[in-house]
Amino acid sequence: MWWSFLKAVKNREHRVAPTTWVVAIAAVVYTVAPIDLIPELVLGPLGFVDDIGVWAIFAVLFAREQRRWQDGLQSN
């Protein structure tokens, strides 16, 4: 059902909180930026922990936005 949510965001039927947009952009930038808190080159697979953490925060905010959207549908 997340595809319906994304479609609603695209069609401007649901306004996403600015915090969620900031975290989404930060997650993408942090993932591709050459600067890293825990470098993968030094620590190997353990270096992905900080990247996963940033994406986990985004996933929580994304789920919150989806719940807000579903609650809005049910109240109409």
The 8 nearest C-alpha neighbors of each residue, nearest first, counted from 0:
[[1, 2, 3, 4, 5, 65, 69, 6],
 [0, 2, 4, 3, 5, 65, 6, 62],
 [1, 3, 5, 4, 0, 6, 7, 8],
 [4, 2, 6, 1, 0, 5, 7, 8],
 [3, 5, 1, 7, 2, 6, 8, 65],
 [6, 4, 2, 8, 7, 3, 9, 1],
 [5, 7, 9, 3, 4, 8, 10, 2],
 [8, 6, 12, 4, 10, 5, 9, 13],
 [9, 7, 11, 5, 13, 6, 10, 12],
 [8, 10, 6, 11, 7, 5, 12, 13],
 [9, 11, 7, 8, 12, 6, 13, 5],
 [12, 10, 8, 13, 9, 7, 14, 6],
 [11, 13, 7, 10, 8, 14, 9, 6],
 [14, 12, 8, 11, 7, 15, 68, 10],
 [13, 15, 11, 16, 8, 12, 68, 7],
 [14, 16, 13, 17, 64, 19, 20, 8],
 [15, 17, 18, 19, 14, 20, 64, 21],
 [18, 16, 20, 19, 21, 15, 22, 14],
 [19, 17, 21, 16, 20, 22, 15, 60],
 [18, 20, 22, 17, 16, 21, 60, 23],
 [19, 21, 23, 17, 18, 22, 24, 16],
 [22, 20, 18, 24, 19, 23, 25, 17],
 [21, 23, 25, 19, 24, 20, 26, 57],
 [24, 22, 20, 26, 25, 21, 57, 19],
 [25, 23, 21, 27, 26, 22, 28, 20],
 [24, 26, 22, 28, 23, 27, 29, 21],
 [27, 25, 23, 29, 24, 28, 53, 22],
 [26, 28, 30, 24, 25, 29, 31, 23],
 [27, 29, 25, 31, 30, 26, 32, 24],
 [30, 28, 32, 26, 27, 31, 25, 50],
 [29, 31, 27, 28, 32, 26, 50, 25],
 [30, 32, 28, 29, 27, 33, 34, 26],
 [33, 31, 29, 34, 28, 30, 35, 27],
 [32, 34, 35, 31, 29, 30, 38, 28],
 [35, 33, 32, 36, 29, 38, 31, 37],
 [34, 36, 38, 37, 33, 32, 29, 49],
 [37, 35, 38, 49, 34, 46, 50, 39],
 [36, 38, 46, 35, 49, 39, 47, 42],
 [39, 37, 46, 35, 40, 41, 36, 42],
 [38, 40, 46, 43, 42, 41, 44, 47],
 [41, 39, 38, 43, 42, 46, 44, 37],
 [40, 42, 39, 38, 43, 46, 37, 45],
 [43, 41, 39, 46, 45, 40, 38, 44],
 [42, 44, 39, 45, 46, 40, 41, 38],
 [43, 45, 46, 47, 39, 42, 48, 40],
 [46, 44, 47, 43, 42, 48, 39, 37],
 [47, 45, 39, 37, 38, 44, 42, 48],
 [46, 48, 50, 45, 49, 44, 51, 39],
 [47, 49, 51, 50, 46, 45, 52, 37],
 [48, 50, 52, 51, 47, 53, 37, 46],
 [51, 49, 47, 53, 52, 48, 30, 54],
 [50, 52, 54, 48, 49, 53, 55, 47],
 [53, 51, 49, 55, 50, 54, 48, 56],
 [52, 54, 56, 50, 55, 51, 26, 49],
 [53, 55, 57, 51, 56, 52, 26, 58],
 [56, 54, 58, 52, 57, 53, 51, 59],
 [57, 55, 59, 53, 54, 58, 52, 60],
 [56, 58, 54, 60, 55, 59, 61, 22],
 [59, 57, 55, 61, 56, 60, 54, 62],
 [60, 58, 62, 56, 57, 61, 63, 55],
 [59, 61, 63, 57, 62, 58, 19, 64],
 [60, 62, 58, 64, 63, 59, 57, 65],
 [63, 61, 65, 59, 60, 64, 58, 66],
 [64, 62, 60, 66, 61, 65, 59, 67],
 [65, 63, 67, 61, 66, 62, 60, 68],
 [64, 66, 62, 68, 67, 63, 69, 61],
 [65, 67, 69, 63, 68, 64, 70, 62],
 [68, 66, 64, 70, 65, 69, 71, 63],
 [67, 69, 65, 71, 66, 70, 64, 72],
 [70, 68, 66, 72, 71, 67, 65, 73],
 [71, 69, 67, 73, 72, 68, 66, 74],
 [72, 70, 68, 74, 69, 73, 67, 75],
 [73, 71, 69, 70, 75, 74, 68, 67],
 [72, 74, 70, 71, 75, 69, 68, 67],
 [73, 75, 71, 72, 70, 69, 68, 67],
 [74, 72, 73, 71, 70, 69, 68, 67]]
